[in-house]
């Protein structure tokens, strides 16, 4: 039972998430040979105030 977790900033639409889950599921089925109904994809979102990147650790909300 393959499980894929995607970490992302908040702000994507339900349609974008639906498309991503479908594409990831299809890739796992193709490349791992897993049954379609065995694949789980979870999207974990956080607000831009809770994530930082780059030199100096700048918050995404401050970019």
Phi and psi in degrees as a GROMACS rama.xvg file:
@    title "Ramachandran Plot"
@    xaxis  label "Phi"
@    yaxis  label "Psi"
@TYPE xy
-65.2543  139.592  UNK-2
-129.691  131.152  UNK-3
-118.195  131.893  UNK-4
-115.683  128.217  UNK-5
-113.776  123.943  UNK-6
-98.8688  130.355  UNK-7
-150.737  156.616  UNK-8
-72.2651  150.331  UNK-9
-62.6442  154.939  UNK-10
129.092  -7.5967  UNK-11
-82.1656  150.118  UNK-12
-79.9523  164.775  UNK-13
-61.1689  -38.7919  UNK-14
-63.5002  -39.4816  UNK-15
-63.9004  -43.3471  UNK-16
-65.2396  -42.0809  UNK-17
-59.7735  -44.7652  UNK-18
-65.2279  -40.8872  UNK-19
-64.0279  -45.9821  UNK-20
-60.029  -41.8169  UNK-21
-63.0345  -47.6388  UNK-22
-63.3173  -42.0084  UNK-23
-65.9055  -44.215  UNK-24
-58.5719  -46.9916  UNK-25
-59.7262  -40.1148  UNK-26
-66.0167  -40.3492  UNK-27
-67.2264  -42.2466  UNK-28
-60.4245  -47.0604  UNK-29
-64.9763  -47.7697  UNK-30
-88.9174  -26.2076  UNK-31
-102.622  -13.2845  UNK-32
69.605  24.117  UNK-33
-81.7003  148.59  UNK-34
-64.6425  144.323  UNK-35
-52.3121  -43.7457  UNK-36
-79.0632  -0.641358  UNK-37
-94.1146  -10.0659  UNK-38
-89.525  132.208  UNK-39
-119.998  132.464  UNK-40
-123.395  129.024  UNK-41
-121.183  132.294  UNK-42
-106.26  120.873  UNK-43
-107.448  116.873  UNK-44
-107.517  151.065  UNK-45
-139.98  153.518  UNK-46
-70.9573  154.937  UNK-47
-62.7458  -15.6176  UNK-48
-79.0971  -9.77659  UNK-49
-109.144  12.8875  UNK-50
-144.902  138.755  UNK-51
-134.55  162.07  UNK-52
-159.109  157.617  UNK-53
91.6874  179.771  UNK-54
-61.9731  130.573  UNK-55
83.931  0.419866  UNK-56
59.8221  52.9274  UNK-57
-77.8288  130.738  UNK-58
-64.4441  146.38  UNK-59
-60.8386  -31.6791  UNK-60
-68.7889  -19.255  UNK-61
-98.233  -1.45166  UNK-62
